[in-house]
Amino acid sequence: MKTPEFVVCLNNEGYLASLEIGKLYQVVPDTEAEKLGGLRVIDEDGEDYFYDSAMFCPLQVPPVVAQTLIAVSKQG
């Protein structure tokens, strides 16, 4: 199983209700979004949406951390 990717939000301009600066978000793999310069991210609504990749910084997290973050997000 591939380790899920995470990003930290650096800019939420235009998406104040959907994204929080400094918060980690899980990336949903989407090659079409990447071709358009974006990412598909699970945001504050718990749904995945397309956002400009410049709004985020990618993070490398160990698999155990990734699984913990996913488990916690499903509880909320």
C-alpha positions as CSV (number, residue, x, y, z in Angstrom):
1,M,0.0,0.0,0.0
2,K,1.3,3.4,-1.0
3,T,1.8,5.9,1.9
4,P,-0.8,8.7,1.6
5,E,0.6,12.1,0.8
6,F,0.1,15.1,3.0
7,V,0.5,18.8,2.4
8,V,0.4,21.8,4.8
9,C,-1.7,24.8,3.8
10,L,0.3,28.0,3.2
11,N,-2.4,30.2,1.7
12,N,-6.2,29.9,2.0
13,E,-7.1,33.1,0.1
14,G,-10.6,32.6,-1.4
15,Y,-11.1,29.4,0.6
16,L,-11.3,30.7,4.2
17,A,-14.1,28.3,5.2
18,S,-12.5,25.3,3.4
19,L,-8.8,25.5,4.3
20,E,-6.8,26.6,7.4
21,I,-3.3,28.0,7.1
22,G,-0.8,25.7,8.9
23,K,-3.1,22.7,8.8
24,L,-2.2,19.3,7.3
25,Y,-4.4,17.9,4.5
26,Q,-4.4,14.6,2.8
27,V,-3.9,14.5,-0.9
28,V,-6.0,12.3,-3.1
29,P,-4.1,11.0,-6.1
30,D,-5.4,12.7,-9.3
31,T,-3.2,12.8,-12.4
32,E,-5.6,15.2,-14.2
33,A,-5.4,17.7,-11.3
34,E,-1.6,17.5,-11.4
35,K,-1.5,18.2,-15.1
36,L,-3.5,21.4,-14.4
37,G,-1.1,22.5,-11.7
38,G,-3.3,21.5,-8.8
39,L,-4.0,19.0,-6.1
40,R,-7.1,17.2,-5.0
41,V,-7.2,17.7,-1.2
42,I,-9.6,16.5,1.5
43,D,-10.6,19.9,3.0
44,E,-12.5,21.0,6.1
45,D,-15.8,19.7,4.6
46,G,-14.3,16.2,4.6
47,E,-14.6,16.1,0.8
48,D,-11.9,16.2,-1.8
49,Y,-11.7,19.3,-4.0
50,F,-9.2,20.7,-6.6
51,Y,-6.9,23.5,-5.3
52,D,-3.9,25.2,-6.8
53,S,-0.8,23.4,-5.7
54,A,0.9,26.7,-4.9
55,M,-1.3,27.0,-1.9
56,F,0.4,24.0,-0.2
57,C,3.8,22.6,0.7
58,P,4.2,18.8,0.4
59,L,5.3,16.9,3.5
60,Q,7.0,13.5,3.9
61,V,5.5,11.7,6.9
62,P,6.4,8.2,8.1
63,P,3.7,5.6,7.4
64,V,2.7,5.3,11.0
65,V,2.1,9.0,11.2
66,A,0.1,9.0,7.9
67,Q,-2.2,6.2,9.2
68,T,-2.7,8.0,12.5
69,L,-3.6,11.3,10.7
70,I,-6.1,9.4,8.5
71,A,-7.7,7.6,11.5
72,V,-8.0,10.9,13.5
73,S,-9.6,12.7,10.5
74,K,-12.2,9.9,10.2
75,Q,-13.2,10.3,13.8
76,G,-14.0,14.0,13.5
